[in-house]
Amino acid sequence: MSRLATTGEVLQLVRSGEAVTRAEIGRVTGLSRPAVAHRVAELLQRGLVVEDAEGPSTGGRPPVRLRFNAAGGVVLVASLGASRTQIAICDLAGEALARTDVEIDVEEGPDVVLPLVMDTWERLLDGRGGGDDVVGVGLGVPATVEFAAGRTESARVMASWTGVVIPPIIASRFPVPVLVDNDVNVIAMGEHRMAYASELDDLLFVKVSTRIGAGVISGGGILRGALGAAGEIGHIPVRDGGGVLCRCGNVDCVDSVASGTAILRDLREKGRDVTSLADVTDLVRAGDAETMAVVRQAGRRLGEVIATAVNLLNPAVVVLGGDVAEMFQPLVSGVREIVYQRSTQLATRSLRIERSRLGPGAGITGCALMVIDRVLSAEAIDGTRTP
Ligand SMILES: [Zn+2]
């Protein structure tokens, strides 16, 4: 580091494991011994690092090792889905300390959903003996989000949420930084960080459930685009979709021909008695040929859009998640067939197409990491940027 490192930068060194003793911090930063002591004392006092007495002995007195203190605060997180919302309290490493799922229709609107989420956080905090150590709040919502403002867009999907600026509503009860992002972006971040970060930096996450959406990890970070709408692949049309009118008003969007909703509709049109994705999953497991064919066809159509995304983004892995991952095999077979046929050879040379490793927990983890990265950033710790 060419200039004097701040307290916040010293915390990053300890968190990353790059420097974990006072001597190492001095070497990496070039700070004087008193300056290192001053910054470490501040981090100890704020409860963000702790001292481990036991260090590897090098003959003399072992150096005191510093460790990031994941118990130095909690974050409140909620991953809102169309019909089910996951709500949790996490430590500063993103581990859930308490968690509950609530069945609620997100279309009930923010006036109903947000108070319910906040009441649930209060209840979970009470269960741990209070909430004076809350350092931030993170939400994933099934809508396009203008990330910087925490404002939901996308009138087509959640009409009652359009234009709602969520952070001030939450901050009136929890006066801490509040971050809001699109649900699939949050899931993609959680999946990448917890399952793939050590091996690759470029990942395309595609969520296939009631609807279809994607989150793009590029160069290790989430790709949001100018207004946060990057990855909204659901309304890209497919070829030969059969002229299905999509809820957005266009024809043959991948969402209208390959989502869970579309699979159910296609099976019903064939006279099959299915009411939920669980019914479809049962039929796939039982090896029902007609169902497998419908799911595989959905996979092929999804594959068309993913092939285009692969050519554009060149990810190392495409991760398929969401409820429809249950029927992974015929769906992924369809996706693979088309992606390897239509993407360039270079883009697919070492491309993997896999099922989500984290499963439904990825949303909670991703929300927590989104908040933690912000509130523990060097700028936030040093007070040089309002979180
Ligand atoms: Zn559409």
Boltz pocket constraint, residues with backbone or C-beta under 6 A from the ligand:
constraints:
  - pocket:
      binder: B
      contacts: [[A, 234], [A, 235], [A, 236], [A, 246], [A, 247], [A, 248], [A, 249], [A, 250], [A, 253], [A, 255], [A, 256]]
      max_distance: 6.0
